[in-house]
Amino acid sequence: MNKLKHLAKHTIDQALHPDTDKECWMAYQVLKVRYPSLTYQSHNGYHCDGLVDYVKGVQWNYDKLLDTKTDEVLLTTDEPFHSMKTEEIVNTWMRVVGETATTKKSWLRKLFR
């Protein structure tokens, strides 16, 4: 099975038979639409254990969002990445990379045109 089919199958599996990382996986899928250079980090090659975007220069490990060049902590979350809900992950990521309520609304309007 090629990589794209494997990814699509995993997305459908997560929607129908949620795994422990469903919230993380769905957040990754939403954010990937907005940030094409975003990728997920995985300890086993299958589950979503963190996020990284080397173009934006942001990496999310456990409860810290870091600058990929300097390792400076940009934000520390109250909960670890894998314990957060999809909406919390998306909102936290977008806030750290500089999105505002206005830019989010503009992006969503473009998606639904």
C-alpha positions in Angstrom: 0.0 0.0 0.0 1.5 3.4 -1.0 2.0 6.1 1.6 -1.0 8.2 0.6 -3.4 5.3 0.8 -2.0 4.3 4.1 -2.5 7.8 5.4 -6.1 7.9 4.1 -6.8 4.5 5.6 -5.5 5.7 9.0 -7.7 8.8 8.9 -10.8 6.8 8.1 -9.9 4.3 10.8 -9.5 7.1 13.3 -12.9 8.5 12.4 -14.7 5.1 12.6 -12.7 3.3 15.3 -10.8 5.9 17.3 -7.4 5.1 18.7 -5.8 6.7 21.7 -4.4 9.5 19.5 -7.6 10.3 17.7 -7.8 13.9 19.0 -4.1 14.5 18.0 -4.6 12.9 14.6 -7.6 14.9 13.8 -5.9 18.1 14.9 -3.0 17.3 12.6 -5.4 16.7 9.7 -7.0 20.1 10.3 -3.7 22.0 10.7 -2.2 20.2 7.7 -4.8 22.0 5.4 -3.6 25.4 6.7 0.1 24.6 7.0 1.2 22.2 4.2 4.7 22.0 5.6 3.4 20.6 8.9 4.2 17.0 9.9 3.5 14.9 12.8 6.1 13.2 15.1 5.7 9.6 16.0 7.4 7.3 18.4 6.3 4.2 16.5 5.8 5.6 13.0 2.0 5.4 13.2 0.6 7.4 16.1 0.6 11.2 16.3 2.8 12.1 19.3 3.7 15.7 18.4 3.8 18.3 15.6 6.6 20.0 13.8 6.8 22.6 11.1 10.3 23.5 10.1 9.1 26.2 7.7 7.3 28.0 10.6 10.1 26.9 13.0 7.8 25.4 15.6 7.9 22.0 17.3 5.4 20.6 19.9 6.8 18.0 22.2 4.8 16.7 25.2 3.8 20.0 26.9 6.2 22.5 25.2 6.1 24.3 21.9 9.7 25.1 20.9 11.5 27.2 18.4 13.2 24.6 16.1 16.3 26.8 15.6 17.0 27.9 19.1 15.1 25.4 21.3 13.6 28.4 23.0 10.3 27.5 24.8 7.6 29.5 23.1 4.7 28.1 25.2 4.2 25.5 27.9 0.8 23.9 28.0 -1.1 22.8 31.1 -1.7 19.4 29.6 0.6 17.2 27.5 -0.1 17.1 23.7 -1.5 13.6 23.8 -4.1 14.5 26.5 -5.6 17.5 24.7 -8.7 17.7 22.6 -8.6 18.5 18.9 -9.9 22.0 19.3 -7.3 22.8 22.0 -4.5 21.5 19.9 -5.6 23.5 16.8 -6.2 26.7 18.8 -2.9 26.4 20.7 -0.8 25.8 17.5 -2.5 28.6 15.6 -1.9 31.1 18.4 1.8 30.2 18.7 2.4 30.6 14.9 0.7 34.0 15.0 -2.8 33.5 13.8 -5.5 35.8 15.1 -9.3 35.4 15.2 -9.5 37.5 12.0 -7.0 35.4 10.1 -8.7 32.2 11.3 -12.1 33.4 10.1 -10.7 34.5 6.8 -9.1 31.1 6.3 -12.4 29.3 7.1 -14.3 31.5 4.7 -11.9 30.6 1.9 -12.3 26.9 2.7 -16.1 27.0 2.4 -16.4 29.0 -0.8 
